[in-house]
Amino acid sequence: MKVLLTGGSGNLGQTLVPMLLGKGDTPVILDDRAPRDLKKGVVFIETSILDRSELPEIFRGCDFVVHIAAWHGIHEDRGDKNAFDFFDLNVRGTFEVFEAAASAGIGKIIFISMTSVYRPDKRQQQDFGRINCRGLQKAQKYERDYPSAARFYSVLGPRRLHQI
């Protein structure tokens, strides 16, 4: 099976890649930066989920999508990204992914979300939490066709790219 991982160069994507390879699947990483370790058997496509013109060709032929691409709270905490950046990638990007999957006839998609969309702590009040709620709303439009979503509390491990 050909599995497209949006944002696949990050921690979660790099955790999934060896698992997919071990099952005989072909991971296709769509990310705007290369993974630290590009394993044999992995296809890497350097672009953004915001590049609408490239997505139809990339999605065509894929059997499954794991949508991981997003700016996270760490980017806001460090001042790397602002509300416009979060909206572009986390809301419009999510819309672009679901639209591309639908037009390519991909029947399986998992949308990875973070708990800060509902946690009543300070992060909920920051741009990241509020804007990610909008990304979830976009994804809900496709719930009938793509009912799978996963929300992780915290992801730790050897492939983690950012310090806590």
Secondary structure, 3 states (H helix, E strand, C coil): CEEEEECCCCHHHHHHHHHHHHCCCEEEEEECCCCCCCCCCCEEEECCCCCCCCHHHHHCCCCEEEECCCCCHHHHHCCCCCHHHHHHHHHHHHHHHHHHHHHCCCCCEEEEEEHHHCCCCHHHHCHHHHHHHHHHHHHHCCCCCCCEEEEECCCCCCCCCCCC
